[in-house]
Amino acid sequence: MNDKTIIHIDAGRRPGGGQRQAARLISGLTRSGWRCLLLCPPESPFGDMKANTQLLNDAELQALPLTSSWDVRSAWRLKGLAATADLLHAHDARSHSIARIAQTLGLQIPLVVHRRVFFPIKNSLLRDWKYGHGVDAYIAVSEPVRGRLRAAGVDPDIVNVVPSCVDLERFSGYCPDPEGVHEELGISPDSRLVLNVGRLTSEKMQKTLIDAFGLMIPEYPNMVLVLAGDGPLRNELEDYALKCLGAGRCFILGQREDIPRLLRAADLFVLASSEEGMPMALFEAMAAGVPAVSTACGGVNPYAGDDVIAPLVPPGNAQALAEAMKALLKNPQADRIERARRMVHEKLSPENMVSGVLRVYEKVLSLPK
């Protein structure tokens, strides 16, 4: 046990990967003896996590509006709540901005900022104020994300790479009724499923995946494509899939909370992205023992070498993606699938993530006041 208090702040309002990662981190910290107070909007998913899962059992939650990046009222309340804490950890971009405002109002505790997304940091008049000062350490989930921070002018000496984690119990353990997926989709029990999980956005390249799937149909007439996710391109992708593949070939399910069940029903998982900071959906599929095809898209490369996924496909190449999918369906290579599962357990466990973050905390807390 120790007497250190960490204030965590997360402005997310809908369930997402970032919120799940933050919850696993905070749960690990509290088990290690740290007192954690999580500040989040009233409608955030953390309340449900605390009530309905084993996460956040020993953490304290307190509502804070966090309505925008320039919510001065929330920043003022943050200043008061964090005044006696030992460290402030901001988990998203909005929280980062509000923490910086709290500093301008007089908050003087160390600040750690987590960066989980690969989006470029826009050049603006306020970028130097936000990224050039006030942060004692950044945590990037991968080297590509670290590169984004460096490109924005962040001092590389304060950027630490700590990979996100896979919920190994959820994705490696028992999953109820995967066979029911076929019935839910209204397809034949002998249909084979190709699964993609992710936001329906341009960088996820689902159009290329649809094109590649179309090239497979003559050889695999009983295959269906399942996209689990939502986003701005949903209507466009539904129209495109119907035009290219015909009816009953592609199912876009929207946001799902039963991804382990979908993975258990899948014959193949495919990541078609052009860029990824850290592709957690791919690593979850690997943990679940699902044969996986992936593009070479940044955050994949340190973990998905030839011994666990081969070959990595150039992004945007539908023909190469189709050939890789067909090759894996013909020969799933059980030994490679097992190496992939073992790699996730060894490198991307919750314990590894918590240990990595604690090393950052200890370094920050040892800095001269």
KADAZI-V721682 format. One record per pair of residues at least 24 apart in sequence whose ideal C-beta (glycine too) atoms are under 6 Angstrom apart, sorted by the first residue. I is the first residue (numbers start at 1). J is the second residue. If there is no record, write none. Layout:
BEGIN
i = {I	I}
j = {J	J}
END
This chain:
BEGIN
i = {1	2	4	4	5	5	5	6	6	6	6	7	7	7	7	8	8	8	9	9	9	10	10	10	10	11	11	11	11	12	13	13	13	15	17	18	19	21	22	23	23	23	24	26	27	27	28	28	30	30	39	41	69	69	71	74	75	75	78	79	79	82	82	85	100	100	103	110	110	111	111	112	113	114	115	115	116	117	118	118	118	118	121	136	137	137	139	141	141	142	142	142	144	144	144	145	160	162	162	163	164	165	165	165	165	166	166	166	166	166	170	171	171	171	171	172	175	175	175	178	178	178	181	185	187	191	191	192	192	192	193	193	193	193	193	194	194	194	195	195	195	195	196	196	197	197	197	198	198	199	199	200	200	200	200	200	201	203	203	203	204	205	205	205	206	207	208	208	208	209	209	210	210	211	212	212	212	214	214	215	216	225	226	227	228	228	228	230	230	263	263	266	273	274	283	283	286	286	287	287	289	289	291	291	291	293	293	293	307	308	308	308}
j = {33	33	34	86	35	85	86	34	36	87	89	37	82	85	88	36	38	89	39	90	95	40	91	92	95	66	92	94	95	44	41	43	44	45	280	116	45	164	91	49	55	56	350	59	55	56	350	354	58	59	64	66	94	97	98	98	101	102	102	105	107	107	109	109	130	134	134	136	364	135	136	137	138	139	140	145	141	277	144	145	275	277	152	364	360	364	360	277	278	277	278	299	277	298	299	277	360	356	357	348	278	348	349	350	353	283	284	287	344	348	260	260	284	287	288	287	260	261	264	261	264	265	265	251	224	222	224	222	223	267	224	226	265	266	267	225	268	270	226	262	266	269	227	270	228	259	281	229	281	229	231	229	231	233	234	237	231	273	274	275	273	272	273	274	237	240	272	316	318	270	272	241	244	318	318	321	322	244	245	322	322	250	251	252	253	256	262	254	255	288	290	290	297	315	344	348	340	344	341	344	337	341	328	332	337	324	325	328	339	339	340	343}
END
